[in-house]
Structure formats: C-alpha cells, structure tokens
Amino acid sequence: MKVALINNNKLNMGIGRYSCTLYNYLENKCNIDHYFFDRRIWCLWKGEKIIHRSKKTFLHAILKKIRLKNLFLDFWLARFIPDKYDIYHIASQDNSLIAYYPNIGKTVITVHDIFYYTYYFDSYKRRLIKYLYTGLKNTESIIAVSNKTKRDLIKYLDINPEKISVIYPGIDDSFKPVDYENLYGKYGLSENARYILNIGRDEKRKNIKTLLLAFYKLKKKPGMEDVKLIKINGLSQENRSLLKALHIENDVKIIKNVPEKDLPKFYSMAEVFVFPSSAEGFGFPPLEAMKCGTPVVASNAPAMPEVLENSAILVEPLDYERFSEAIHKFLIQDEIRDEYIKKGFEQSSKFTWKKCAKATFKLYRKISG
C-alpha cells in the first residue's frame, strides 16, 4: 500500500506537528511519502526535495487582499502530486478541495476543527468557507481529532457520521520533565521568580484577555510579588495596550519565537500552565504541560473536558476571577498541586502517537481494500 501524506503546516504549528510526527510513526507500517506545501517560497516538497516551484502572478496581490493566497497556492501545487498512490491523506481540512483533483485518488482527510466556519467570520465569508470545505463530502473517510470536532462536522456541514472516525493525536515523548537552567540566561529570565506559562497564538478564540485579567487579579494577592507570566508566540497590539492599562507590563515576558527543543524546558520550569481558550478541536499545549509535570488551569470550553477530563482545574472561559483563584490555589497549596500533577501524568499518557498511527493505518487498510 502506497500512501501520500499531504501537509501545509510547519512543524511548530499544531497541524504541522501532527503531520510530521504521524509520518515518522507510519514509515515502518507502509510505503508513505510526505508532501509539503511550502507557502514561504511557493513550492512543493516531497520529503527533502523540491519537486515544483511556482511563480507569483498578478493573482497573488488580489488573493492576498482577500486572505485566500495560501489556500490558492496549496490548491495549485496539488496538481503536481503524482497519481500513483493508493491513499492520499490530506492532513488539514483547509485543503479538502484538492480531493476533487483527477490525480488525487482515494482520500482520507483529517479535520482538526472547523472554526473558520463556526467561529470567526460574517455570513458571506462563512458561505465561502463552507464551499472550501466541500471536499469533505467527496472523501472516502474523515479523521476527527475529537468527538467535539465530529459533532461539529455533523451539525454544521451535514457530514455522514459513518464516514467519520475519531482518532486522537499523540503527545510526543520529548515532552517530559527536563532541566531548564539554561533558559534564564538565554531568554533574560529571573531565577528568583515563579512563572505562569501560556503558549499559543493571540487570536480571538485563544481568549488571552481573560489570561491577562486573571494575572492582574493574581498579582493583587499577598505573596504573589515574585510571580511572572511568560507568553510564548507573541501578543496582539490590543492586549499589549491592556498590559499597560493594567500596569503589569513589567511582570509579563513576551517571547515571540521559541525553538521546539526549548518547549519542554519552559513547561518544566512553569509553576502553572494556563489555557483559557474558548474553543479547541483538540488542544496540544495542556497535555504537553502535563507530560512535563506542570499542573494545568484550562477553560471548560469544548473540547477541553473531553481531552483533559478531571486532570485539570476547568473554568468558564470568561471568568477571569476563577482563573485567578485556580492559579493561586496551585501556587500556595502543595497538596492540591501534587494531586493534579499526578492526574496530569496519567491523563497525558493516554495520548500516544503509537496508538494514533495504529488506528490511522487500520483506516488506510479499510479504505484501500
């Protein structure tokens, strides 16, 4: 059985991590090639070799203006993937339209979420996004990364539930308690501080405003003078302004880019990991933090209760006062902290790439016949 795994995200993005890690685990199970749409230099990679490079045209400026440049590029480059494979595994729902190409045979599409349809845009853009997802109707099978995502596919896009398999991603073995001493000098951090950590883009559904308000409330409590917040992946201008308005900018360290090898160190260093997102298809960071021995405070928005169960303190997404109280509890009550660290290790161990690859390969075999 020959498989083409088609990916449009870099390793440091959730979908990119899913694609690259799954490919590594499937290499020993089947004959699989990894195709990557490189949006930075407009080319198609097969493994470590560029097999096609596209030139920018007058359409580039138009598509960039309406925020479709990347999807158009992916769709264009897909024409150059050979038609010799038994299964084409499209690793992101955003590329579902390429399932209609004549050179693309039987397909499996992984759907991480459909938030571009359910969460962000006005009615006109939602209709356009729904059209971009029509390839999900044409595919042989869909992998949903959670039951929450499966329910959304059925509810909003009327996908037949019989063609949807829920296969959870894994959490990489590199996430474990590790030494983090070199982070202090490398990133200009104080060795005398206690750190709260958040990792992720600052976009609407990530709910970073709640995090900042909770941190502001926390700093008002006695004994919290040495507590700092590390925000990895940057902060929007709106939330930077909020920092200044709350007068907590000196207690928040914003680090825009962190190499993958340093992430387990940051998780291990943090006293608490906070994840206030108001919507997730799966949510890698809380489980990664748990594997590193860090207690988690997260929102109770879908799919967090499904993925985290009782291993984290779960709070209503906009309730910044309860977020503050939960963080404070972990900082001052060692018994509760130790209890949730133990729960976190147990919960995060349920999600392995070995399980994910095994279930995915089983699905390939079913489809290929």
VMD Tcl script that draws the C-alpha trace (Angstrom):
set ca {
  {0.00 0.00 0.00}
  {1.39 3.39 -1.06}
  {0.31 6.50 0.83}
  {0.83 10.22 0.17}
  {0.58 12.35 3.33}
  {-0.20 15.93 2.26}
  {0.63 18.72 4.71}
  {0.51 22.53 4.58}
  {1.84 23.44 8.04}
  {5.30 23.86 9.55}
  {6.45 21.68 12.44}
  {5.94 24.41 15.05}
  {2.20 24.57 14.26}
  {-0.26 22.03 15.68}
  {-1.25 20.60 12.28}
  {2.39 20.52 11.16}
  {3.36 18.64 14.31}
  {0.52 16.19 13.72}
  {1.56 15.58 10.10}
  {5.30 15.23 10.65}
  {5.05 13.04 13.73}
  {2.38 10.78 12.23}
  {4.54 10.38 9.12}
  {7.51 9.30 11.25}
  {5.41 6.66 13.02}
  {3.82 5.38 9.79}
  {7.12 4.95 7.93}
  {7.55 1.47 9.41}
  {3.97 0.44 8.66}
  {3.55 1.35 5.00}
  {5.19 2.90 1.96}
  {4.49 6.57 2.68}
  {5.71 9.86 1.20}
  {5.36 13.29 2.80}
  {4.30 16.20 0.56}
  {4.56 19.70 1.97}
  {3.10 22.92 0.51}
  {5.76 25.50 1.38}
  {3.92 28.82 1.47}
  {7.08 30.75 2.27}
  {8.86 30.05 -1.04}
  {5.88 28.87 -3.11}
  {6.99 25.31 -3.74}
  {6.01 21.67 -3.26}
  {8.37 19.41 -1.34}
  {8.46 15.63 -1.43}
  {10.47 14.71 1.65}
  {13.61 16.85 1.43}
  {13.37 17.51 -2.32}
  {11.54 20.34 -4.11}
  {9.54 18.85 -6.98}
  {7.80 22.03 -8.17}
  {8.24 25.76 -7.66}
  {5.52 28.27 -8.61}
  {5.91 31.87 -9.70}
  {3.91 34.76 -8.31}
  {1.39 36.27 -10.75}
  {-0.99 39.23 -10.75}
  {-3.43 37.00 -8.86}
  {-1.07 36.99 -5.88}
  {-1.92 40.56 -4.82}
  {-5.67 40.01 -5.30}
  {-5.74 36.76 -3.34}
  {-3.58 38.24 -0.59}
  {-6.05 41.07 -0.16}
  {-8.99 38.67 0.35}
  {-6.87 36.34 2.53}
  {-7.02 33.37 0.14}
  {-3.44 33.44 -1.12}
  {-2.27 30.40 0.85}
  {-5.25 28.20 0.04}
  {-4.96 29.07 -3.65}
  {-1.28 28.16 -3.58}
  {-2.00 24.80 -1.93}
  {-4.69 24.05 -4.49}
  {-2.36 24.96 -7.35}
  {0.56 22.88 -6.10}
  {-1.60 19.79 -5.51}
  {-1.72 19.26 -9.30}
  {1.91 18.14 -9.16}
  {1.40 15.28 -6.70}
  {1.66 12.01 -8.69}
  {-1.39 9.77 -9.22}
  {0.46 6.58 -8.20}
  {-0.77 6.31 -4.59}
  {-3.44 4.04 -3.12}
  {-4.35 6.54 -0.38}
  {-3.99 10.33 -0.24}
  {-4.09 11.50 3.37}
  {-4.86 15.23 3.43}
  {-3.72 16.34 6.88}
  {-5.83 19.52 7.13}
  {-9.48 20.30 6.45}
  {-8.40 23.55 4.79}
  {-7.06 21.52 1.85}
  {-10.19 19.42 1.36}
  {-10.87 20.81 -2.13}
  {-7.84 19.02 -3.56}
  {-9.82 15.79 -3.13}
  {-11.54 16.78 -6.41}
  {-8.31 16.75 -8.46}
  {-8.20 13.88 -11.01}
  {-4.67 12.94 -9.90}
  {-5.83 12.53 -6.30}
  {-7.38 9.09 -5.75}
  {-8.94 7.71 -2.58}
  {-8.63 10.23 0.23}
  {-8.61 10.46 3.99}
  {-8.93 13.98 5.40}
  {-8.00 14.87 8.97}
  {-10.24 17.58 10.43}
  {-8.73 19.37 13.42}
  {-11.57 21.90 13.72}
  {-13.91 23.95 11.53}
  {-13.60 27.21 13.47}
  {-13.13 29.26 10.30}
  {-16.75 28.35 9.59}
  {-18.25 28.26 13.11}
  {-16.36 31.00 14.92}
  {-14.80 33.86 13.03}
  {-16.48 35.35 10.02}
  {-19.60 37.11 8.79}
  {-22.28 35.27 6.80}
  {-20.68 35.98 3.38}
  {-17.28 34.62 4.39}
  {-18.91 31.68 6.13}
  {-20.59 30.68 2.88}
  {-17.23 30.90 1.15}
  {-15.53 28.83 3.86}
  {-18.30 26.22 3.63}
  {-17.56 25.93 -0.09}
  {-13.87 25.41 0.67}
  {-14.87 22.50 2.92}
  {-16.97 20.74 0.26}
  {-14.14 18.27 -0.35}
  {-15.15 16.68 2.95}
  {-18.28 15.42 1.16}
  {-16.16 13.80 -1.55}
  {-13.63 11.99 0.63}
  {-13.78 8.28 1.45}
  {-13.14 8.89 5.14}
  {-12.60 11.64 7.70}
  {-10.42 11.54 10.79}
  {-11.73 13.85 13.53}
  {-9.26 14.64 16.30}
  {-12.01 14.69 18.95}
  {-15.68 13.90 19.42}
  {-16.24 17.66 19.62}
  {-14.92 18.02 16.07}
  {-17.03 15.08 14.90}
  {-20.17 16.69 16.32}
  {-19.36 19.98 14.58}
  {-18.93 18.21 11.24}
  {-22.31 16.56 11.58}
  {-24.10 19.67 12.88}
  {-22.69 22.37 10.62}
  {-21.60 20.57 7.43}
  {-24.09 17.66 7.44}
  {-21.34 15.04 7.10}
  {-22.42 11.41 7.31}
  {-21.31 10.24 10.80}
  {-20.49 6.78 9.44}
  {-17.55 8.15 7.46}
  {-16.04 9.93 10.49}
  {-13.51 8.15 12.73}
  {-12.33 9.83 15.94}
  {-8.58 9.25 16.28}
  {-6.83 11.30 18.94}
  {-3.36 12.67 18.15}
  {-0.46 11.71 20.40}
  {1.79 13.78 22.64}
  {5.44 13.47 21.72}
  {7.84 11.65 24.06}
  {10.12 14.71 24.07}
  {7.63 16.31 26.47}
  {8.79 15.20 29.91}
  {10.32 16.85 33.00}
  {13.72 18.19 31.92}
  {16.42 20.53 33.18}
  {15.66 24.16 32.31}
  {18.55 26.09 33.90}
  {19.84 27.48 30.59}
  {16.54 29.27 29.90}
  {17.28 32.01 32.43}
  {20.29 33.43 30.62}
  {19.05 32.61 27.12}
  {15.75 34.48 27.48}
  {16.62 37.05 30.15}
  {14.52 35.47 32.90}
  {14.96 35.90 36.65}
  {16.00 32.83 38.63}
  {14.19 34.24 41.66}
  {10.77 34.39 40.01}
  {7.95 31.85 39.82}
  {6.49 31.55 36.34}
  {3.00 31.03 34.92}
  {3.06 29.93 31.28}
  {0.83 30.27 28.24}
  {1.70 29.07 24.74}
  {-0.29 29.84 21.62}
  {-1.23 32.47 19.10}
  {-3.09 35.54 20.27}
  {-6.32 35.26 18.29}
  {-9.93 35.74 19.33}
  {-10.72 32.17 20.42}
  {-7.50 31.88 22.45}
  {-9.07 34.33 24.91}
  {-5.81 35.94 26.04}
  {-7.63 38.92 27.54}
  {-9.01 36.59 30.24}
  {-5.48 35.37 30.97}
  {-4.19 38.92 31.45}
  {-7.09 39.94 33.67}
  {-6.64 36.80 35.77}
  {-2.94 37.53 36.14}
  {-3.72 41.12 37.16}
  {-6.07 39.84 39.89}
  {-3.46 37.30 41.00}
  {-0.79 39.97 41.42}
  {-3.08 41.79 43.88}
  {-2.99 38.83 46.29}
  {-0.43 38.73 49.13}
  {2.77 36.80 48.44}
  {2.47 36.99 44.65}
  {5.15 39.65 44.15}
  {7.62 37.18 42.63}
  {5.13 35.64 40.16}
  {5.65 36.42 36.48}
  {3.77 35.45 33.31}
  {5.52 34.08 30.21}
  {3.53 34.44 26.98}
  {5.04 32.43 24.12}
  {4.04 33.19 20.49}
  {3.51 36.90 20.84}
  {0.75 39.26 21.90}
  {-1.66 41.38 19.85}
  {-1.44 45.15 19.93}
  {-4.80 45.27 21.70}
  {-3.55 43.06 24.51}
  {-0.24 44.92 24.70}
  {-2.31 48.03 25.37}
  {-4.23 46.14 28.04}
  {-0.95 45.21 29.73}
  {-0.05 48.88 30.01}
  {-3.51 49.87 31.19}
  {-3.30 47.27 33.97}
  {0.30 48.30 34.79}
  {1.55 44.70 34.62}
  {3.83 45.01 31.60}
  {6.94 44.61 33.79}
  {5.65 41.26 35.08}
  {4.88 39.75 31.66}
  {7.62 38.32 29.44}
  {6.58 38.05 25.79}
  {8.66 35.61 23.74}
  {7.64 35.51 20.09}
  {9.64 32.54 18.82}
  {10.84 29.51 20.78}
  {12.57 26.53 19.14}
  {10.82 23.19 19.55}
  {13.62 21.79 21.72}
  {13.05 24.52 24.34}
  {9.32 23.93 24.81}
  {9.70 21.01 27.28}
  {12.07 23.22 29.28}
  {9.51 26.03 29.53}
  {6.78 23.60 30.54}
  {9.07 22.06 33.17}
  {10.02 25.46 34.57}
  {6.46 26.74 34.88}
  {4.62 26.53 38.18}
  {1.27 26.56 36.39}
  {0.20 26.31 32.75}
  {-2.89 28.38 31.85}
  {-5.03 27.71 28.77}
  {-8.16 29.89 28.66}
  {-9.15 29.13 25.04}
  {-12.86 29.43 24.33}
  {-12.82 26.78 21.57}
  {-10.42 23.96 20.65}
  {-10.59 21.00 18.31}
  {-8.13 19.09 20.49}
  {-5.56 21.26 22.28}
  {-1.95 20.05 22.42}
  {-0.42 22.52 24.96}
  {-2.28 21.45 28.16}
  {-1.38 17.79 27.59}
  {2.23 18.70 26.78}
  {2.42 20.65 30.03}
  {1.01 17.68 31.96}
  {3.61 15.35 30.47}
  {6.26 17.75 31.80}
  {4.82 17.63 35.32}
  {3.07 21.01 35.30}
  {-0.46 21.46 36.70}
  {-2.99 23.00 34.32}
  {-5.79 25.52 34.61}
  {-7.90 25.49 31.45}
  {-11.28 26.60 30.20}
  {-14.18 24.18 30.22}
  {-14.99 25.03 26.61}
  {-15.11 22.20 24.06}
  {-13.07 20.04 23.61}
  {-11.20 20.57 26.90}
  {-13.42 18.46 29.19}
  {-13.24 15.61 26.67}
  {-9.46 15.70 26.37}
  {-8.45 16.71 29.91}
  {-11.27 15.06 31.90}
  {-10.59 15.63 35.63}
  {-6.83 16.16 35.31}
  {-7.00 19.98 35.23}
  {-8.96 22.69 37.01}
  {-11.54 23.73 34.43}
  {-13.09 27.21 34.47}
  {-15.67 29.10 32.40}
  {-13.70 30.83 29.61}
  {-14.56 34.43 30.57}
  {-14.44 34.01 34.34}
  {-11.05 35.62 34.97}
  {-11.62 35.78 38.73}
  {-11.98 32.00 38.96}
  {-8.95 31.57 36.71}
  {-7.04 33.75 39.16}
  {-8.27 31.71 42.13}
  {-7.33 28.40 40.48}
  {-3.82 29.61 39.63}
  {-3.42 30.92 43.18}
  {-4.50 27.55 44.59}
  {-1.73 25.76 42.68}
  {0.83 28.31 43.85}
  {0.05 28.06 47.57}
  {-1.33 24.55 48.17}
  {1.29 21.88 47.57}
  {-1.10 19.02 48.28}
  {-3.54 20.06 45.54}
  {-0.66 20.85 43.19}
  {0.83 17.35 43.68}
  {-2.60 15.75 43.19}
  {-3.08 17.42 39.80}
  {0.48 16.74 38.68}
  {-0.19 13.03 39.26}
  {-3.52 13.23 37.43}
  {-1.83 15.09 34.58}
  {0.81 12.40 34.08}
  {-1.91 9.74 33.97}
  {-4.13 11.64 31.54}
  {-1.40 12.72 29.12}
  {-0.08 9.14 28.93}
  {-3.35 8.09 27.23}
  {-2.44 10.03 24.09}
  {0.38 8.32 22.19}
  {1.50 8.53 18.58}
  {1.79 4.75 18.52}
  {-1.97 4.46 19.14}
  {-2.70 7.21 16.62}
  {-0.54 5.62 13.90}
  {-2.01 2.15 14.51}
  {-5.61 3.41 14.20}
  {-4.74 5.53 11.15}
  {-3.04 2.60 9.38}
  {-6.06 0.40 10.14}
  {-8.25 3.03 8.45}
  {-5.95 3.11 5.40}
  {-6.29 -0.65 5.01}
  {-10.06 -0.49 5.31}
  {-10.31 2.17 2.58}
  {-7.76 0.63 0.22}
  {-9.47 -2.73 0.45}
}
mol new
graphics top color blue
foreach p $ca { graphics top sphere $p radius 0.5 }
foreach p [lrange $ca 0 end-1] q [lrange $ca 1 end] { graphics top cylinder $p $q radius 0.2 }
display resetview
